[in-house]
Amino acid sequence: MIREFKEFISRGSVMDLAVGVIIGGAFTSIVKALVSYLINPLIGLFVGGMDFSDWVLKIGDATFKFGSFINAIINFLIIAFVIFLLVKLVNKVTHKQKEVPITPEVQLLEEIRDLLKKRD
């Protein structure tokens, strides 16, 4: 059983997952700081620093803090958008398309494909 556990833990995918989780945790603090200290104040300039956390609904003894829920949704959308922009930027910087020379075989296959499309 110990041998099987060693094999499992030494797999590349498990190590990749562990590294991903650790880096993700560190990245989360960066994104939260970006949103909290830069993006939210900027948005606050335009919407007047709206804070929904005081919005509550009381029914009997139950208190529903739906304003905090609205704040959480807004923060999630902002964070998701910032992550989207960061991933898009990183992909643009790191994955520049390299021009692949077209071989005669590929060119012939493309011509055959085009002729078959015309027949349909």
C-alpha positions in Angstrom: 0.0 0.0 0.0 2.9 2.4 0.8 4.4 1.6 -2.6 1.1 2.4 -4.4 0.9 5.6 -2.5 4.4 6.6 -3.5 3.6 5.8 -7.1 0.4 7.9 -6.9 2.0 10.9 -5.2 5.0 10.9 -7.6 2.8 11.1 -10.7 3.3 14.2 -12.7 -0.4 15.2 -12.6 -0.5 15.1 -8.8 2.6 17.3 -8.5 1.2 19.6 -11.2 -2.0 19.9 -9.3 -0.2 20.7 -6.0 1.9 23.4 -7.7 -1.3 24.8 -9.4 -3.1 25.0 -6.0 -0.1 26.7 -4.3 0.4 29.2 -7.2 -3.4 29.7 -7.3 -3.5 30.7 -3.7 -0.7 33.2 -4.1 -2.3 34.5 -7.3 -5.6 34.9 -5.4 -4.0 37.4 -3.0 -2.6 39.4 -5.9 -5.9 39.6 -7.7 -7.8 40.5 -4.4 -5.3 43.3 -3.8 -5.6 44.5 -7.3 -9.4 44.6 -7.1 -9.6 45.9 -3.5 -7.0 48.7 -3.8 -7.1 49.7 -7.4 -10.3 48.6 -9.3 -12.9 49.1 -6.5 -11.8 52.6 -5.7 -11.8 53.5 -9.4 -15.3 52.2 -9.7 -16.2 54.0 -6.6 -15.3 57.3 -8.3 -18.0 56.7 -10.9 -20.8 55.2 -8.8 -20.3 57.3 -5.7 -18.8 54.5 -3.5 -22.0 52.5 -3.3 -22.1 49.9 -0.5 -25.0 47.5 -0.3 -23.9 45.8 2.9 -26.4 47.8 5.0 -29.4 46.5 3.0 -31.2 43.9 5.1 -34.6 42.4 5.1 -36.1 41.4 8.5 -38.9 38.9 8.6 -39.8 38.0 12.2 -36.6 37.0 13.9 -34.8 36.3 10.7 -32.5 38.9 9.1 -31.6 38.5 5.5 -28.4 40.4 4.6 -29.0 40.5 0.8 -26.9 43.6 0.4 -23.8 41.7 1.4 -24.8 39.1 -1.1 -25.1 41.8 -3.8 -21.6 43.1 -2.8 -20.2 39.5 -3.1 -21.7 39.1 -6.6 -20.3 42.4 -7.7 -16.8 41.6 -6.3 -17.0 38.2 -8.0 -17.8 39.7 -11.3 -15.0 42.3 -11.0 -12.5 39.6 -10.0 -13.6 37.3 -12.8 -13.2 40.1 -15.3 -9.8 41.0 -14.1 -8.6 37.4 -14.2 -10.1 37.2 -17.8 -8.1 40.2 -18.8 -4.9 38.9 -17.1 -5.2 35.5 -18.8 -5.9 37.2 -22.1 -2.8 39.4 -21.7 -0.6 36.4 -20.7 -1.8 34.4 -23.6 -1.1 37.2 -26.0 2.4 37.7 -24.6 3.4 34.0 -24.3 1.6 32.3 -27.2 2.5 34.4 -30.2 1.5 32.3 -33.2 4.5 31.1 -35.1 4.1 30.9 -38.8 4.4 27.3 -39.9 5.7 26.8 -43.4 3.1 25.0 -45.6 4.5 21.8 -47.0 3.5 20.6 -50.4 1.5 17.8 -48.8 -0.5 20.2 -46.7 -1.1 22.5 -49.7 -2.3 19.5 -51.8 -4.6 18.4 -49.0 -6.0 21.9 -48.7 -6.7 22.0 -52.5 -8.5 18.6 -52.2 -10.5 19.9 -49.3 -11.5 23.0 -51.2 -12.5 21.0 -54.3 -14.6 18.7 -52.1 -16.4 21.7 -50.6 -17.2 23.1 -54.1 -18.8 19.7 -55.0 -21.3 19.8 -52.1 
